[in-house]
């Protein structure tokens, strides 16, 4: 390890430690720690103070952090708790966003605002559920009626774009990518079926015993599964985030309630205590803040994209959840599911690498995503109010409602 790498790691670690302290100082306004991670990353990065730089080692940690963010997003999803109605409405809402996004992208293409309707359209359909989940948990809203609808909508808004990027922006043809995706899904389902089978008493005893020792065997197996599925996805020329997300779903299925409770703090320590904040700090370091400040055209596009997040991702919620949530909570969900960032970073990087996205749009999209992480949770949770924190009618009570009927 070079001296510069060691210095960069120290400064990044300092930013990771300082961010929650800044959030604590402003706890009255519940400003998320991730915002300070991004801002501190910009400050210590090469375009401001130049205290830290990226290299192969730091970039590796950055990718690991992004993968763990998607793993934790998948791990937090318990379909047995969500219920059929929230999942169905979430899927319908994202499909509506996809249609709107592609339509908006086409308009931007025809007006020379963009050079690819697909990339910009997909970027507008994303939801940063991995960023919202800790906020939901901190507010005790994960198991509420409102929380289940938001988790389902956010899952569709993160998983849908990953699949679309894999199929439509892959190196091979869409037909080939679809075949590879189906092969990966079948493999993941097979692993999930094996994981869901009752565990032999000897296996359960071994796992429990090693969980309390320095070997931490269950944690090592989880990390093996993550890296294994990421490797499979990469080998099939699929988006690696798909592998990380699938690993989270499989681990959640495979764990018993007792195992999930025991593993939760350990996985959160690795993810939210280390890798995930490193990803957000490094994302801030890589953000072209000088371009944003020095270029009026980029600065003008940021509020435009911020508004388009609300139109494309938020507007469908007002119709999809018309009978499921009262107006205020429906508005809150619309704002919250418009929060975007991690997938924006991925899509804009792909756009720049393939020369299918203007640099000004890439910078403006990420800038708008950063503002959405600050602004939309503050507005959304304020709109939701205390009523959304109450534990509600159960998911089963809503399962018999057909969302298609609600839209008529």
Buried (B, 14 or more C-beta within 10 A) or exposed (E): EEEEBEEBBEBBBBBBEBBBEBBEEEEEEBBBBBBBBBBBBBBBBBBBEEBBBBEEBBEEBBBBBBBBBBBBBBBBBBBEBBBBBBBBBBBBBBBBBBBBBBEBBBBBBEEEBBBBBBBBBBBBBBBBBBBBBBBBBEBEBBBBBBBBBBBBBBBBBBBBBBBBBBBEBBEEEEEEBBEBBEEBEEBBEEBBEEBEEEBEEEEBEBBBEBBEEEEBBBBEBBBEBBBEBBEBBEEBEBBBBBBBBBBBBBBBBBBEEEBBEBBEEBBBEBBBBBBBBBBBBBBBBBBBBEBBEEBEEBBEBBEEBBEBBBBBBBBBBBBBBEEBBEEEBBBBBBBBBBBBBBBBBBBBBBBBEEEBBBBBBBBBBBBBBBBBBBBBBBBBBEBBBEEBBEEBEEBEEBEEBEBEEBBE
